[in-house]
Amino acid sequence: MKFFSPERANALIPKVAPLVDELLEKRRDLAIKLLENDPALRSNTPPRVSRLAGLRSPFPPPRFGELKSEIVRLIHRIESFGCIVKDIDLGTIDFPSTREGQPIYLCWKAGEPSITHWHGIEENFSNRKLLD
């Protein structure tokens, strides 16, 4: 696992931010398409059924595979820098680091100009604290 100093993580923000913006856009597009195609939201329209997933199947018919693949590709691309995509709805990214000899995550959210927060490895975005 790669560990980041705040300076090293901040140096990656210009490379990671556009990818996160694209990820948020693709995630939003997928959510819209899923809602537009939700049979429960349509009036008097019977649900479409694929050959593999019948009406009683616990598996939904395969849809939007290309868009889902693009989302996965973006996550892999972002994580190839050594950071971790934590929440694709919020656009939060964690950078493994250490603080006083303990493992932590430097925490960044899409739209923030730089990394200014951290949280413990067992914590999440809601527990983040300001860097000194």
PEJONOR-V622740 format. One record per run of one state. SS is the DSSP state (H for helix, E for strand, L for the rest). FROM is the first residue (numbers start at 0). TO is the last residue. Records with the same first field share a line. If there is no record, write none. Layout:
SS = FROM-TO + FROM-TO
//
This chain:
L = 0-4 + 36-37 + 41-63 + 79-81 + 87-90 + 99-100 + 109-115 + 120-123 + 127-127 + 130-131
H = 5-35 + 38-40 + 64-78 + 124-126
E = 82-86 + 91-98 + 101-108 + 116-119 + 128-129
//
